[in-house]
């Protein structure tokens, strides 16, 4: 019985131990899924880190390879630069830009790799089996999150690797057909050499681009631009430009009008061999288009004429004035086209209001008065001041004028140098008209200028040309000093402030009987004789450097002097009473078809005689005359 009891106790003990072992196995089976997940997470993180490290190594190798190739290309470019002096600065800029771009790309890649590595750090911290067992639900959630982060990091590393592999196979051909070009049409600029790449921007017509290489991507070719964007190779949308293109206007849309900074020539051919005319500094020329030589040199066009686009010679301009005068007849059209309805033929001297520039059929047109159009030939347009109504603006309107107020005669268009004074009541023959830079018209008497203001002058139909100079009488002070008094009137008419006493005092004297040397006798006495032009000329030259002995001149010569505002002193004999019969001097002031007008110093009056009479009186005194 004692043995039986021991056996029973042993069996019970074994049964209890079996039960405990079974419970332990069940607990073990319940915890193994959590441990499995943790183990899988740890393995994934380890593999991801290895992939990232491999990617970084490969990226570093590719970056070094690209940078090395760039440096070699840069060295080749530096060698080429020594052979092309004109492109030296451009190539230097391109090389610097290329190296800078490579350095920026390497820096971006390094920063990107560092970011990926930081993304994997939480995975290493998640591997704590005690925390998994302590809080199973919480750890499972954290593990799932870490798995997603690991996959994201792995995707970034994979994309980075793909991009680096693409760069590794990128082959840039530096042999571009030209270095700079102008866009003829809009083009898309891509971030990478792929049509599926991001479009960085749309290049516009007239944009200038610079090429640094050609990239082949499958069956397509791309130009790599200096701004590190890509465009498809299509030379039909590109216009080659000269390497010094910045010195020129390269696109016609920049302007329809230029102003000459220096003189240049208009040519009838694009090769600039057949000159048509010279454009002077300050003139305007319309631009209807642009032409490029084989070397990419731009030439501006106006219709069928060609001229320089060099910025040193031309500059862009807006419509320079609002009022203009036609120098010669010109067609006026209904629209900006020579094929449209012809409104009328504008006449020489017509005044036009200019409203704007318009590009038409191979030409530039100006919209003018009543909304009609003329070809923008600025060589046929004379600028007018906006107050042009106050002036006579065309020489055909004038011909002859009457002076309403006293005015000054000038030797220069800017009216700074006074030559003569024209008194009220004078009738002047106008020989021409010129305009100041601001479009103010000036009347011309020979080579001299006077105002065209309607307040000072008015047109005249009279045949009379007459200089209304002040009369001076020789009596009673100088009964035999007619030559001195006639000369005084001529000098005063020329604007010299001088009196008859001063002229008499300056007049040379002689003790001989030769009037060419000086005055014979005393002009204050009735017994005085005379003085001739050679001696009297000395007084004139004291005040007018242009003084001249006009002895033997014809009346036509005298008329020419009158026409430019100069009076003339002539010697006559046989005219008048006792004191003037033998010898006398008068001041010729004008003429008409049959008569000569003069100031008589003996009477102090304005008188006239027939041209034939004057001829006979002059003949009797050897055609002596004095002028300036």
Secondary structure, 3 states (H helix, E strand, C coil): CHHHHHHHHHHHHHHHHHHHHHHHHHHHHHHHHHHHHHHHHHHHHHHHHHHHHHHHHHHHHHHHHHHHHHHHHHHHHHHHHCCCCCCHHHHHHHHHHHHHHHHHHHHHHHHHHHHHHHHHHHHHHCCCHHHHHHCHHHHHHHHHHHHHHHHHHHHHHHHHHHHHHHHHHCCEECCCCCCEEEECCCEEEECCCCCCCCEEEEECCCCEEEEEEEEEECCEEEEEECCCCEEECCHHHEEEECCCHHHECCCHHHCCEEEECCCEEEECCCCCCCEEEEECCCCEEECCEEEECCCCCEEEEECCEEEECECCCEEECCCCCCEEEECCCEEEECCCCCCCCEEEEECCCCEEECCEEEECCCCEEEEEHHHEEEECCHHHEEEECCCHHHECCCHHHHCEEEECCCEEEECCCCCCCEEEEECCCCEEECCEEEECCCCCEEEEECCEEEECECCCEEECCCCCEECCCCCCCCCCCCCCCHHHHHHHHHHHHCCCCCCHHHHHHHCCEECCCCCCCCEECCCCCCCCCCCCHHHHHHHHHCCCCCCEECCCCCHHHHHHHHHCCCCEEEEECCCCCHHHHCCEEEEEEEECCCEEEEEECCCCEEEEEEHHHHHHHHHCCCCCEEEC
